[in-house]
Amino acid sequence: MEDNSRNRTNKGGRKPKADPCIHRYVFRLTDEENAKFLTLFEQSGMKILAHFITACIFQKPIKTVKIDMDAVDFHTRLTNFYSQFRAVGVNYNQIVKILYRNFSEKKASAYLFKLEKQTAEMADLCRKVIELTQEFEKEHLQKHG
């Protein structure tokens, strides 16, 4: 007897919705229309097809997200380059300390002069990279409003 009274008070499962979707409509598409429809659905970024369809019917705004893989690749490579550039800076400091510790003042200055030339070339290269980066951002990464 206890089991019967307990079953009546607790049905289990989901709570019923206040306004359930009970009306159903069916429509058919050609292969070409279906391909276009699926492309639009994928571009919308929505996970549920029914939500996408109702958004289209009732003209709700649909957000589309486009990921430019070239821009992602560019950003990844630029980040790797920046890491390497920082590593060169750390090595530069270590080399200067080692030169002054292990060589005479005159010899260390001669090596530092050569290192300074290479550093100037690297600074020019860095300026070019910055210019190319700014040009890329201006042409390809501007938000279209």
C-alpha beads as a LAMMPS data file, in Angstrom:
LAMMPS data file: protein, C-alpha beads

145 atoms
144 bonds

1 atom types
1 bond types

-500.0 500.0 xlo xhi
-500.0 500.0 ylo yhi
-500.0 500.0 zlo zhi

Masses

1 110.0

Atoms # bond

1 1 1 0.000 0.000 0.000
2 1 1 2.830 2.425 0.718
3 1 1 4.198 2.036 -2.810
4 1 1 0.894 3.077 -4.410
5 1 1 0.603 6.268 -2.365
6 1 1 4.209 7.192 -3.068
7 1 1 3.824 6.712 -6.829
8 1 1 0.837 9.061 -6.995
9 1 1 2.674 12.029 -5.435
10 1 1 5.922 11.721 -7.396
11 1 1 5.457 11.053 -11.109
12 1 1 9.140 11.557 -11.961
13 1 1 10.481 12.839 -15.264
14 1 1 10.439 16.403 -16.522
15 1 1 8.061 19.045 -15.363
16 1 1 5.569 19.787 -18.133
17 1 1 6.070 23.026 -20.049
18 1 1 3.578 25.831 -19.524
19 1 1 3.185 26.360 -23.303
20 1 1 4.328 23.205 -25.126
21 1 1 5.003 23.217 -28.865
22 1 1 2.299 20.896 -30.212
23 1 1 1.726 22.199 -33.757
24 1 1 3.762 20.551 -36.490
25 1 1 4.353 21.621 -40.087
26 1 1 6.088 19.735 -42.886
27 1 1 7.630 21.175 -46.034
28 1 1 9.813 19.716 -48.732
29 1 1 12.911 21.113 -50.452
30 1 1 14.759 20.271 -53.640
31 1 1 18.389 19.149 -53.380
32 1 1 19.612 22.623 -54.315
33 1 1 17.299 24.332 -51.806
34 1 1 18.301 21.845 -49.114
35 1 1 22.002 22.497 -49.689
36 1 1 21.435 26.255 -49.424
37 1 1 19.254 25.763 -46.329
38 1 1 21.881 23.604 -44.591
39 1 1 24.589 26.116 -45.460
40 1 1 22.550 28.904 -43.857
41 1 1 21.939 26.710 -40.810
42 1 1 25.661 25.975 -40.420
43 1 1 26.548 29.648 -40.798
44 1 1 24.033 30.597 -38.124
45 1 1 25.930 28.634 -35.493
46 1 1 22.676 27.406 -33.987
47 1 1 22.669 23.892 -32.593
48 1 1 18.969 23.050 -33.039
49 1 1 17.411 23.043 -36.497
50 1 1 13.899 23.783 -35.189
51 1 1 15.116 26.953 -33.459
52 1 1 16.787 28.070 -36.684
53 1 1 13.616 27.505 -38.709
54 1 1 11.407 29.426 -36.277
55 1 1 13.959 32.249 -36.174
56 1 1 13.813 32.463 -39.984
57 1 1 10.013 32.354 -40.122
58 1 1 9.467 35.002 -37.466
59 1 1 12.386 37.133 -38.693
60 1 1 14.305 36.971 -35.462
61 1 1 17.929 38.068 -35.805
62 1 1 20.273 35.208 -36.632
63 1 1 23.895 35.636 -35.695
64 1 1 26.436 34.209 -38.081
65 1 1 30.017 33.645 -37.089
66 1 1 32.660 33.319 -39.755
67 1 1 36.128 32.209 -38.751
68 1 1 38.887 33.317 -41.066
69 1 1 41.398 30.474 -40.860
70 1 1 44.051 32.588 -42.609
71 1 1 43.783 35.181 -39.837
72 1 1 43.973 32.446 -37.181
73 1 1 47.055 30.972 -38.886
74 1 1 48.618 34.438 -39.146
75 1 1 48.001 35.081 -35.444
76 1 1 49.510 31.703 -34.488
77 1 1 52.631 32.294 -36.557
78 1 1 53.003 35.842 -35.246
79 1 1 52.732 34.557 -31.673
80 1 1 55.420 31.936 -32.350
81 1 1 57.636 34.597 -33.921
82 1 1 57.161 36.841 -30.899
83 1 1 58.165 33.973 -28.588
84 1 1 61.319 33.407 -30.611
85 1 1 62.067 37.117 -30.566
86 1 1 61.796 37.173 -26.766
87 1 1 64.091 34.131 -26.544
88 1 1 66.681 35.998 -28.608
89 1 1 66.460 38.912 -26.145
90 1 1 67.073 36.588 -23.204
91 1 1 70.032 34.999 -25.010
92 1 1 71.368 38.477 -25.839
93 1 1 71.508 39.395 -22.147
94 1 1 73.211 36.112 -21.290
95 1 1 75.823 36.587 -24.024
96 1 1 76.716 40.077 -22.787
97 1 1 77.231 38.772 -19.229
98 1 1 79.354 35.848 -20.446
99 1 1 81.516 38.105 -22.660
100 1 1 82.381 40.448 -19.817
101 1 1 82.948 37.580 -17.409
102 1 1 85.213 35.440 -19.672
103 1 1 87.036 37.919 -21.919
104 1 1 89.101 41.054 -21.519
105 1 1 87.411 44.434 -21.869
106 1 1 88.898 44.991 -25.337
107 1 1 87.947 41.553 -26.702
108 1 1 84.455 41.735 -25.197
109 1 1 83.938 45.159 -26.814
110 1 1 84.957 43.763 -30.232
111 1 1 82.448 40.924 -29.928
112 1 1 79.778 43.331 -28.714
113 1 1 80.378 45.519 -31.774
114 1 1 79.613 42.522 -34.038
115 1 1 76.586 41.673 -31.922
116 1 1 75.393 45.265 -32.166
117 1 1 75.447 45.091 -35.979
118 1 1 73.335 41.933 -35.922
119 1 1 70.971 43.563 -33.445
120 1 1 70.495 46.557 -35.757
121 1 1 69.592 44.187 -38.606
122 1 1 67.152 42.390 -36.334
123 1 1 65.568 45.716 -35.318
124 1 1 65.030 46.570 -39.015
125 1 1 63.437 43.174 -39.536
126 1 1 61.210 43.766 -36.523
127 1 1 60.063 47.117 -37.944
128 1 1 59.170 45.403 -41.228
129 1 1 57.206 42.742 -39.360
130 1 1 55.290 45.441 -37.472
131 1 1 54.493 47.268 -40.734
132 1 1 53.299 44.046 -42.399
133 1 1 51.209 43.196 -39.351
134 1 1 49.542 46.606 -39.356
135 1 1 48.893 46.344 -43.093
136 1 1 47.378 42.865 -42.685
137 1 1 45.152 44.020 -39.819
138 1 1 44.022 47.074 -41.790
139 1 1 43.127 45.074 -44.916
140 1 1 41.843 41.801 -43.480
141 1 1 40.856 42.122 -39.846
142 1 1 38.714 45.261 -39.877
143 1 1 35.252 44.613 -38.469
144 1 1 32.586 45.240 -41.050
145 1 1 29.820 47.109 -39.247

Bonds

1 1 1 2
2 1 2 3
3 1 3 4
4 1 4 5
5 1 5 6
6 1 6 7
7 1 7 8
8 1 8 9
9 1 9 10
10 1 10 11
11 1 11 12
12 1 12 13
13 1 13 14
14 1 14 15
15 1 15 16
16 1 16 17
17 1 17 18
18 1 18 19
19 1 19 20
20 1 20 21
21 1 21 22
22 1 22 23
23 1 23 24
24 1 24 25
25 1 25 26
26 1 26 27
27 1 27 28
28 1 28 29
29 1 29 30
30 1 30 31
31 1 31 32
32 1 32 33
33 1 33 34
34 1 34 35
35 1 35 36
36 1 36 37
37 1 37 38
38 1 38 39
39 1 39 40
40 1 40 41
41 1 41 42
42 1 42 43
43 1 43 44
44 1 44 45
45 1 45 46
46 1 46 47
47 1 47 48
48 1 48 49
49 1 49 50
50 1 50 51
51 1 51 52
52 1 52 53
53 1 53 54
54 1 54 55
55 1 55 56
56 1 56 57
57 1 57 58
58 1 58 59
59 1 59 60
60 1 60 61
61 1 61 62
62 1 62 63
63 1 63 64
64 1 64 65
65 1 65 66
66 1 66 67
67 1 67 68
68 1 68 69
69 1 69 70
70 1 70 71
71 1 71 72
72 1 72 73
73 1 73 74
74 1 74 75
75 1 75 76
76 1 76 77
77 1 77 78
78 1 78 79
79 1 79 80
80 1 80 81
81 1 81 82
82 1 82 83
83 1 83 84
84 1 84 85
85 1 85 86
86 1 86 87
87 1 87 88
88 1 88 89
89 1 89 90
90 1 90 91
91 1 91 92
92 1 92 93
93 1 93 94
94 1 94 95
95 1 95 96
96 1 96 97
97 1 97 98
98 1 98 99
99 1 99 100
100 1 100 101
101 1 101 102
102 1 102 103
103 1 103 104
104 1 104 105
105 1 105 106
106 1 106 107
107 1 107 108
108 1 108 109
109 1 109 110
110 1 110 111
111 1 111 112
112 1 112 113
113 1 113 114
114 1 114 115
115 1 115 116
116 1 116 117
117 1 117 118
118 1 118 119
119 1 119 120
120 1 120 121
121 1 121 122
122 1 122 123
123 1 123 124
124 1 124 125
125 1 125 126
126 1 126 127
127 1 127 128
128 1 128 129
129 1 129 130
130 1 130 131
131 1 131 132
132 1 132 133
133 1 133 134
134 1 134 135
135 1 135 136
136 1 136 137
137 1 137 138
138 1 138 139
139 1 139 140
140 1 140 141
141 1 141 142
142 1 142 143
143 1 143 144
144 1 144 145
